[in-house]
Amino acid sequence: MKSLRVGVIGAGRVGAVLAARLRDAGHEIVAVSGRSPASRTRIDTLVPGAELLPPAEVAARADVLLLAVPDDSLPALVAELALDGHLRRGQVVAHTSGRHGLGVLAAAAHVGARPLALHPAMTFTGTDVDLDRLSGCVFGLTAGEDERDIAEALVADLGGRPMWIRDEDRTTYHAALAHGANHLVTLVSQAMQILRRAGADDPAAVLRPLLTAALENALVYEDAALTGPVVRGDVETVRAHLAAMEAQPVPTMDAYVAMARATSAHAVADGRLEPRDAVEIRRVLRESEWDVLARMVADEGTRTRA
């Protein structure tokens, strides 16, 4: 693809990295917007020499305008740029939101801009580590017929692979990614905290080989990769876990109970767990939930009296 004049609004973890990758692919980064000191540092590090300008000026300079701002900020930004005359006919306006589709770019389309949604299915640090991670990364794309070619060309220049998402499916697509990645971080962090309290000097070293194998198995075999006491129907082991975790923070216990319940359903569906054993496990989990609720009420009473 020929060199394009690209502007990026939002020099957060995503925007700065995509700008760097597009520059490496031969495109001109005409300007970037970013208010915080962290954004300025990212631009200085990843796209040195790029001008930092207000959003309106970035839009005025760009043939391809990349909007890499938080989901909730996107509608107002697009409306403001369009209503104030900063977007123009034929200009490609792309956003990086997973949740939003083309509807949020309606104001841009109304003035003749070419809208597309371009979401990298990747977690970002905002550092040069992310540049290599983009290679082979899937991008969730939504665009009209006339914009499909440029959307795929941009993804190719970013080193990624296109996956077309229907506009009405984007929120579901994004929920799947958030559930798999964001909640995984929460679970791993909780497991590390539990191990640390149990005396592990290096919880990451304990978990890394186990979690690496579990993740790889899950990606290949899905529910067939399930192991552990819930899948085996070891009710007493689950009961012992719950008793041992009574001293853990309530959110950790809540997560264990919720995931154990979900695991039991998956194990029954996969034929690995007898329904009668699943019922017993769920009864034990339900009793634990009442215990947690009682503890929360008692804690609240103690705080109120204090």
C-alpha positions as CSV (number, residue, x, y, z in Angstrom):
1,M,0.0,0.0,0.0
2,K,1.2,3.5,-0.8
3,S,2.4,5.7,2.0
4,L,-0.5,7.4,3.8
5,R,-0.6,10.5,6.0
6,V,-1.7,9.1,9.4
7,G,-2.9,11.1,12.4
8,V,-3.5,9.5,15.8
9,I,-5.8,10.9,18.4
10,G,-5.0,9.3,21.8
11,A,-1.4,8.5,22.6
12,G,-2.3,5.8,25.1
13,R,-0.9,2.3,25.2
14,V,-2.7,1.3,22.0
15,G,-2.4,4.5,19.9
16,A,1.3,5.1,20.4
17,V,2.2,1.5,19.5
18,L,0.0,1.5,16.4
19,A,1.5,4.8,15.3
20,A,5.0,3.3,15.7
21,R,4.1,0.2,13.7
22,L,2.5,2.2,10.9
23,R,5.6,4.4,10.7
24,D,7.8,1.4,10.5
25,A,5.6,0.2,7.6
26,G,6.4,3.4,5.7
27,H,3.5,5.6,6.5
28,E,3.9,9.3,7.6
29,I,2.7,10.0,11.1
30,V,1.7,13.6,10.6
31,A,0.7,14.4,14.2
32,V,-0.5,12.8,17.4
33,S,-2.6,14.1,20.3
34,G,-2.0,13.3,23.9
35,R,-2.4,15.3,27.1
36,S,-0.8,13.3,29.9
37,P,2.9,13.2,30.6
38,A,2.8,9.4,30.1
39,S,1.3,10.0,26.6
40,R,4.1,12.4,25.7
41,T,6.7,10.0,27.0
42,R,5.2,7.2,24.8
43,I,5.3,9.4,21.7
44,D,8.9,10.5,22.4
45,T,9.9,6.9,22.9
46,L,8.0,5.1,20.2
47,V,7.4,7.8,17.5
48,P,10.2,10.3,18.1
49,G,9.8,13.5,16.2
50,A,6.1,13.2,15.8
51,E,4.3,16.5,16.5
52,L,2.0,16.6,19.5
53,L,-1.1,18.7,18.5
54,P,-4.7,19.2,19.6
55,P,-7.2,16.6,18.1
56,A,-8.7,19.1,15.7
57,E,-5.3,19.8,14.1
58,V,-4.4,16.2,14.0
59,A,-7.6,15.5,12.1
60,A,-6.9,18.4,9.7
61,R,-3.6,17.0,8.6
62,A,-4.5,13.3,8.3
63,D,-5.8,11.3,5.4
64,V,-6.2,8.4,7.8
65,L,-7.3,9.4,11.3
66,L,-6.9,6.7,14.0
67,L,-9.0,7.3,17.1
68,A,-7.4,5.4,20.0
69,V,-9.4,6.8,22.9
70,P,-11.4,5.1,25.7
71,D,-14.7,3.6,24.6
72,D,-16.8,6.0,26.6
73,S,-15.0,9.0,25.2
74,L,-15.4,8.0,21.6
75,P,-18.9,9.2,20.8
76,A,-18.4,12.8,22.0
77,L,-15.0,13.0,20.2
78,V,-16.4,11.9,16.9
79,A,-19.4,14.2,17.2
80,E,-17.2,17.2,18.1
81,L,-14.8,16.7,15.3
82,A,-17.6,16.3,12.7
83,L,-19.8,19.1,13.9
84,D,-16.9,21.5,14.1
85,G,-15.8,20.7,10.5
86,H,-12.6,18.9,11.3
87,L,-13.5,15.8,9.3
88,R,-13.8,15.7,5.5
89,R,-15.1,13.7,2.6
90,G,-12.9,10.8,1.6
91,Q,-10.9,10.8,4.9
92,V,-10.6,7.4,6.5
93,V,-11.7,7.6,10.1
94,A,-10.9,4.4,12.1
95,H,-11.4,3.7,15.8
96,T,-9.7,1.0,17.9
97,S,-12.6,0.2,20.2
98,G,-13.6,-3.5,20.5
99,R,-17.1,-2.6,21.8
100,H,-18.1,-0.1,19.2
101,G,-18.8,-0.7,15.5
102,L,-19.7,1.8,12.8
103,G,-22.6,3.4,14.6
104,V,-20.3,5.5,16.8
105,L,-18.8,7.0,13.6
106,A,-22.1,8.0,12.1
107,A,-21.3,11.7,12.4
108,A,-18.1,11.1,10.5
109,A,-19.9,9.2,7.8
110,H,-22.5,12.0,7.6
111,V,-19.8,14.5,6.4
112,G,-18.5,12.0,3.8
113,A,-15.6,10.4,5.8
114,R,-15.0,6.6,5.4
115,P,-15.6,4.9,8.7
116,L,-14.1,1.6,9.9
117,A,-13.6,-0.2,13.2
118,L,-10.2,-1.7,13.8
119,H,-9.6,-3.5,17.1
120,P,-6.4,-5.4,18.0
121,A,-7.1,-8.5,20.0
122,M,-4.1,-7.8,22.2
123,T,-3.3,-6.5,25.6
124,F,-0.8,-3.5,25.5
125,T,1.9,-2.2,27.8
126,G,2.5,1.0,25.7
127,T,6.2,0.0,25.2
128,D,8.3,-1.4,22.4
129,V,7.5,-4.9,23.8
130,D,4.1,-4.5,22.0
131,L,5.6,-4.0,18.6
132,D,6.6,-7.7,18.2
133,R,3.4,-8.9,19.8
134,L,1.4,-7.3,17.0
135,S,2.9,-9.8,14.5
136,G,0.2,-12.3,13.8
137,C,-2.3,-10.5,16.1
138,V,-5.9,-10.7,15.1
139,F,-7.7,-7.4,14.4
140,G,-11.5,-7.4,14.7
141,L,-12.6,-5.4,11.6
142,T,-16.0,-3.9,10.7
143,A,-16.4,-1.7,7.6
144,G,-18.6,-1.1,4.6
145,E,-17.8,-2.7,1.3
146,D,-15.9,0.3,0.0
147,E,-13.6,0.4,3.1
148,R,-12.8,-3.3,3.3
149,D,-9.6,-3.1,1.2
150,I,-8.0,-0.3,3.1
151,A,-9.0,-1.9,6.4
152,E,-7.2,-5.1,5.4
153,A,-4.2,-3.2,4.1
154,L,-3.8,-1.3,7.3
155,V,-4.0,-4.5,9.3
156,A,-1.4,-6.1,7.0
157,D,0.9,-3.1,7.6
158,L,0.4,-3.5,11.3
159,G,1.6,-7.1,11.0
160,G,-1.8,-8.5,12.0
161,R,-4.5,-10.8,10.6
162,P,-8.0,-9.6,9.8
163,M,-11.1,-11.1,11.3
164,W,-14.4,-9.6,10.0
165,I,-17.0,-8.9,12.7
166,R,-20.6,-8.0,12.0
167,D,-21.5,-4.6,13.4
168,E,-24.2,-6.1,15.7
169,D,-21.7,-8.7,17.1
170,R,-18.9,-6.3,18.2
171,T,-20.0,-6.0,21.8
172,T,-20.3,-9.8,22.1
173,Y,-16.8,-10.2,20.5
174,H,-15.3,-7.7,22.9
175,A,-17.0,-9.3,25.9
176,A,-15.4,-12.6,25.0
177,L,-11.9,-11.0,24.8
178,A,-12.4,-9.1,28.1
179,H,-13.8,-12.2,29.9
180,G,-10.8,-14.3,28.7
181,A,-8.0,-11.8,29.2
182,N,-9.0,-9.3,31.8
183,H,-10.6,-11.9,34.1
184,L,-7.6,-14.2,33.6
185,V,-5.4,-11.4,35.1
186,T,-7.7,-11.1,38.1
187,L,-7.6,-14.9,38.7
188,V,-3.8,-15.1,38.3
189,S,-3.3,-12.2,40.6
190,Q,-5.5,-13.8,43.2
191,A,-3.7,-17.1,43.0
192,M,-0.4,-15.3,43.4
193,Q,-1.6,-13.5,46.5
194,I,-2.9,-16.8,48.0
195,L,0.5,-18.5,47.4
196,R,2.3,-15.5,48.9
197,R,0.2,-15.8,52.0
198,A,1.0,-19.5,52.1
199,G,4.7,-18.8,52.2
200,A,5.8,-18.9,48.5
201,D,8.7,-16.6,47.9
202,D,8.2,-16.5,44.2
203,P,4.5,-17.2,43.3
204,A,5.1,-16.5,39.6
205,A,7.7,-19.3,39.4
206,V,5.2,-21.7,41.0
207,L,2.4,-20.8,38.6
208,R,4.2,-20.2,35.3
209,P,4.7,-23.8,34.1
210,L,1.2,-24.8,35.4
211,L,-0.6,-21.9,33.9
212,T,1.3,-22.1,30.6
213,A,0.4,-25.7,30.2
214,A,-3.2,-25.1,31.2
215,L,-3.6,-22.2,28.8
216,E,-2.1,-24.1,25.9
217,N,-4.3,-27.1,26.6
218,A,-7.4,-25.0,26.9
219,L,-6.7,-23.2,23.6
220,V,-6.3,-26.6,21.9
221,Y,-8.8,-28.9,23.7
222,E,-11.3,-26.4,25.3
223,D,-13.4,-28.2,27.9
224,A,-11.5,-31.5,27.4
225,A,-8.5,-29.8,29.1
226,L,-10.4,-29.4,32.4
227,T,-8.7,-31.0,35.4
228,G,-8.9,-30.7,39.1
229,P,-11.2,-31.6,42.0
230,V,-14.4,-30.1,40.6
231,V,-14.1,-32.2,37.4
232,R,-13.3,-35.3,39.4
233,G,-16.2,-34.8,41.7
234,D,-14.0,-34.5,44.8
235,V,-16.6,-32.8,47.0
236,E,-14.5,-33.0,50.1
237,T,-11.5,-31.5,48.5
238,V,-13.7,-28.6,47.3
239,R,-15.1,-28.2,50.8
240,A,-11.5,-28.2,52.2
241,H,-10.5,-25.5,49.7
242,L,-13.4,-23.3,50.8
243,A,-12.5,-23.8,54.5
244,A,-8.8,-23.0,53.8
245,M,-9.8,-19.8,51.9
246,E,-12.0,-18.4,54.6
247,A,-9.2,-16.1,55.6
248,Q,-8.8,-14.8,52.1
249,P,-10.4,-11.5,51.0
250,V,-14.1,-11.8,50.0
251,P,-13.5,-11.1,46.3
252,T,-11.1,-14.0,46.1
253,M,-13.6,-16.4,47.7
254,D,-16.3,-15.0,45.4
255,A,-14.1,-15.7,42.4
256,Y,-13.3,-19.3,43.5
257,V,-17.0,-20.1,44.1
258,A,-18.1,-18.5,40.8
259,M,-15.4,-20.3,38.7
260,A,-16.0,-23.6,40.5
261,R,-19.7,-23.4,39.7
262,A,-19.0,-22.6,36.1
263,T,-16.4,-25.4,35.9
264,S,-19.0,-27.9,37.2
265,A,-21.4,-27.0,34.4
266,H,-18.7,-27.3,31.8
267,A,-17.6,-30.7,33.2
268,V,-21.2,-32.0,33.1
269,A,-21.7,-30.9,29.6
270,D,-18.4,-32.5,28.6
271,G,-19.4,-35.8,30.3
272,R,-16.6,-35.7,32.8
273,L,-18.7,-35.0,35.9
274,E,-21.8,-36.9,36.9
275,P,-24.8,-34.6,37.4
276,R,-25.4,-35.9,40.9
277,D,-21.8,-35.0,41.9
278,A,-22.3,-31.6,40.3
279,V,-25.4,-31.0,42.5
280,E,-23.4,-31.9,45.6
281,I,-20.5,-29.6,44.7
282,R,-23.0,-26.8,44.0
283,R,-24.6,-27.4,47.4
284,V,-21.2,-27.0,49.1
285,L,-20.5,-23.8,47.1
286,R,-23.9,-22.4,48.0
287,E,-23.3,-23.0,51.7
288,S,-19.9,-21.2,51.4
289,E,-21.7,-18.2,49.7
290,W,-23.9,-17.9,52.8
291,D,-20.9,-18.0,55.1
292,V,-19.2,-15.2,53.0
293,L,-22.4,-13.1,53.2
294,A,-22.5,-13.6,57.0
295,R,-18.9,-12.5,57.3
296,M,-19.6,-9.4,55.2
297,V,-22.6,-8.5,57.4
298,A,-20.5,-9.0,60.5
299,D,-17.6,-6.9,59.2
300,E,-20.1,-4.1,58.2
301,G,-21.5,-4.2,61.7
302,T,-18.1,-4.0,63.3
303,R,-17.2,-0.9,61.1
304,T,-20.5,0.7,62.0
305,R,-19.9,0.3,65.7
306,A,-16.4,1.7,65.4
